[in-house]
């Protein structure tokens, strides 16, 4: 109830972000219900379709956690602990707000699904969706409700774990006596590179084996081996893990060769915010590499076994990852608002701040784009064999 009262007085932009979480939840819920409808007529292939739904579900959970992290109503403020709203209570409120937003989306998905099946007002669109949704069979209501609770429970639990109160590590606390040291460099870059190399090696090795598997891929009639897809998942995970390290490297790259004020400011900001924006950037790079691999496979001759819901799933994944990146960027902007105001009060021209922002964007694009394209092209080669 307290989470609902806080939602009434929040900023419209915050409410818009929560509505976007509900919209993404509705899309994932509809995908899960369509998988349930497919399982009614094809019990043997239901598990495979359910596994493909894990990717948009994970992207939506990632977006929901990012929105909960930037919610101003759940940030610790002075005086709230005196009325019983300490950090632990605010974390519980954030988890409850996430659960409410995701549950709203699940309810919308259920209503749309029932409407398309004709269970509410008859078959719409001349019954074109009847075959896809198994409208001639009764819907197993317990199974539908179980699937619809997966996303709210997962998102709220993940938000609670991500926002739980914890002590800051010594490496994360800057020393005011040594301003030349920003936060410590992220340690995930070597692990990310290792995962990418291991994933590509697994793909290449297992693609030489004979025979297909139950995992269909576009342009490949017999499907791809499960190990090959597992190798691709390792490469995507490697990009996501290496994201903060690559963002930190972008900041160091900007400060090479006697930098001016704009390059120095842009590089220091990137190094300080490497963890905050590096993780969403790494996830976007992983999704982009997967999109490049999928586009390469779809361009090959042969059957494309994915159905009409593939576009919805791909749209959900791309939209949620990009929205998560934009949310993290907005959070970074708010985090350095006091620093920006102090620079402006000292007479720093706004053109310098804009130039620094442009340099940050160009540096991130120059560092993240080449490995994303190369890994996407390399990952597509074994998937087609």
N, C-alpha and C positions, 0 to 999 in steps of 0.2 A: 504494500500500500504506500509506503514511503517513496518507493521508486516511481510510482505513478504520480504522486504529488510533485516530486522533483521534475518530472517530465513536463508538467503543465507550465512551469515557469522557466523553461530552458529557452535558449536562443533558437530562432528558426533554422539556422544552419545546422545546429546540433540535431534538431528534430528531422531535418532532411537526411542527415547521415543515418539516423536510426531507421527512417523509412526506406533508405537504400538497402540496409541490412534486411529489413522485412521483405523487400522485393527479391533480393538474392535468395533468401530462405524459401520464398514461394517457388522460385524456379527450381531449386534443389528438391523441394518437396514434390513438385510435379514430376520431376524425373524419377524419383523413387516410386511414386504411385504408378507411373507408366511401366516401370520395371515389374511392379507387382501385377499389373494387368497382363504383361507379357508372360509372366510365370504361370498364369492360369492356363494358357494354351500351350506353353513350351516350358515345362518344368525343368528339363535338362539344361537349358541355356540361361536360366534365370540368374544363377550365381555369377556367370560371366558379366552380364549387364549390370548387376549390382556392384561388381568390382569396378566397372568403368565409372560408376557414380561417385566413387570415393574421391576422385580428383576435384570435381566441382564442389563437393561437400567440404573438402579440406580448404579450398580457396575461400569459400564463404565463411568458414570458421576463422580463418586468418583475417579476413576483412572485419568480422564482428569484433574480434579482439582488438584490432587497431582502432575501431570506433570507440570501444569501451575505454581504451587507454587515453584517448583525447577528450573524453567527456568531462567538461569543467565541473559538473555537479558532483563528481566522485573524486575530485582532487582534495587532498588534505589541506585544510586552511585553519588559521588561528581561531580558537574559540569553539571549534566544532567538537573537540574532545570533551569539553566541559558539559556538553549536552548529550553525551553518549555516542557521538559520531566520530570515533577514532578511525585510524587507518583500516583496521580489520572490518569494522562496520561499513565503511565506504566501499571496501572491496566486495562485501556481500551485496551491497546495493548495485554495484556495477554488474555483478554476475546476474542479479535478478532482472536488471534492465535489459541485459543481453538476452536472457531467456524470454522475456516478454516480447521483444522485437522479433525474435526467431519464431516464437509460437504464433504470433500474428501472421507471419508469412506462411507458416504451415497450414493455418486455418484457411487462408486465401487459396492455397494450392489445393486443399481438399474440396473447397466449393467449386473451383474451376474444373477440377477433374470430374466431379459428380455432374456438373453441368454439361461437359462435353460427352459424357457417357449417356446422357439423357435421363439420369435418375431424378432430376429436379423438374425440368420443364419440357422434356422430350428432346430428341436428338437434334442439335443445332447443325448448321452448315450441311444440310442434307445427309447427315450421317457419315461424312467423310472420315471422321475420327473414330468411328465405331470399331473398326477392325484393329486399330492400334491400341485401343483402350479396353478391348475385350468387353464391349457393351452387351453382348449376348450372354454373358456369364455373370453370376452374382459376385459382387466384390467382397473378398474376405475382410470384414471390418477390423477384427483384431490385428491382422497383419498390417493393414493400412495405418492404424493408429500407432503401432509399434515403430514403423518406418518413419512416421512424422515426428516422433519424439527423439529420434537420433540426433538431429541437428540442434534443437534447443538445449538438450542435455550436454552435448559435446561443446557447443559454443560457450555456454555458461560456465561449465567446469574449466575449460581452457582459459576463459577470462579471469576466473577466480585465481587460478594458479599463476597467471602472468602478472596480475596486479596485487598479489599477496604482499603484505609488508615484509621487508627484509632489510638487513643492514647493508650499507654500501661497502664494497670491497676497497681496501686501501688503494688499489691500482686505479679505481674510478674516481678518487678524490684528488683534485688538483692541488698542488702546493703553491700557495700565494707568494712564497718567497722565490719561486722559480717559475715565472710566468712563461718562459720559453718551452715548458713541458705542458701541452694539452693532455687530454686523456691518453691513457696507454693505448698502444696499437692493438687492434683486434688480433687474436691468435688463430682465427679460423682459415686464413688463406692457405697455409700448407695442407690442412686437412681437406679443404675444398678442391685443391689441385689434385690431391691423391684420389679423391672420390671420382673426379672427372676422368682421370687416366684409367682408373680401375674399371669404371663403367664402360668406357670405349673398348678396353681390352676384353671385357666379358662379352660385349656385343660381337666383336670381331671373331672371337674364338668360337662362341656358340652358334654363330650364323653359318659355320661350315658344316654343322651336323645335318643329317638327312631327316626328312619328315617334318610335318607341320604340327600344329597344336591347336588347342581350342581358342586361342586368342586371334581374332581376325584383324587384319590390317589392310588399309586400302591399297589397291594395286597388287596384292599378293593373294592369289586364290586359295592357297593352302593355309594361310595364316602364318604368324611368326611364333617362334619358340618362346616359351615363357621366360627362359633365361635371357634371351635377347632383350625382351621388354624390361626385365629386371636390371639389365645393364644400362638401358636408357634411363631408367628411374635413378640409378646411381649418378649418372652424369647430371641430371637435373638437380638432384640433391647437392651435388658438389658445387654447382653454380650458386645455389642458395646459401650454402655455408660460406663460400668465398666472397659473398657480397660485401660484408663490412670491411674485409681486408682490401678488396679492390677500391672501395670508396676512400679508405685511408691512403692507399697508394696514389689515388687521384689528387688528394690534397698535397702530398709530398711532391708529386710531379709538377704541380703548379708553382712550387716555390724554388724550383731549380734555376740556376744561372742568374743570380742577382735579381730577384723579383722586385717589381715596383709595389706600390701601395695596394693596387687592385689585386694583383696576383697573390701577394702576401696575405691579404685579408680573406680572399676566396680559399686559399689553401688551408689557412688555420681553421676556418669554419668547417670545411670538409673533414679535416682530421678530427675536430671536436665532435662532429655529428655523424661519424662513420658508422657507429652501431645503430643509431636511430634510423637513418635512411638507407644504410647498406643492406640490411636484411630484406626490406621490400624490393630494393633494386635487384638483389640476387634472385628473388622469386620471380620478378618480372623477366629477368634474363632467362631463367629456366623455362618459363612459359613461352617466351619468344623463340627459344631454341626448339621447343617442341612444336610450335606452330610452323617453323621453317621445315622441320623434318616431315610434318604431316602434309604441308604443301608440296614437298618434293615427292612424297608417296602418292598423293592424289593426282599428280601430273603424269604418272606412269599409266600405261594401258593395263586394263584388267578390271575386274569387278571391284566395286567399292561397297563392302558389306555393311557399313554403318548406315543406320536408318535416319529418318527425318529429325530425331531428337539429338543427333550429334551436333547440329548447329546451336541448339539451345545450350548444351553442355559446354561447348567451346566458348560461346558468348559469356556464359556465367564465369568461366575460369578467367578469361581475359579481362572482363569488366571488374571482377573482384580484385584481381591483382593490381590493375591500374588504379582502382579506387583506393586500395590500401597504400600504394605509393603516394598518391596525392594527399591522403590523410596524414601520412608520416611527414610529408613536406610541410603541411600546414602546422603540424605539431612542432617541427623544427623552427618554423618562423615565429611561433608564439614563444618558444623557449629562449630565443635570442632577442626578444622584443626589447628588454631592458638594455641590452648591449647596443642595439641599433639606436635606441633613444639617446643613450649616452654619447654615441658617436655624432649624432646630429646636433646635440647640445654643444659639442666641442667645435662645431663648424665644419664637419665633414660634408662635402657636397653630395647630394643625392645621386649625381651621375656616377660617382665612385662606387656607391653601394649597388647601383644597377649594373655597372660593369663587372663587379665582383660576382653578382648573381649569374650573369651571362657566362662568365669564365667557369663557374662551378658546373653549370649545365653542360658546357662544351667539354670540360675535362671528364665528366662522368660518361658522356656519350662516347668520347674517344677511347676510354678504357673498357667500357662494358660492351660496346657494339662488336668489335672484332671477335672476341672469344664466343659471343653468343652466336654469331653467324657461322663461324667455323665449326663449333660443336654441333649446331643444328644440322649442317651439311654432313658432317662425319657420322652423326647418329642415324641419318636417313639411309646411309649405304647398307649397313647390316640388316636393317629392318625389311628391306626389299628382297633379301636372299633367302 
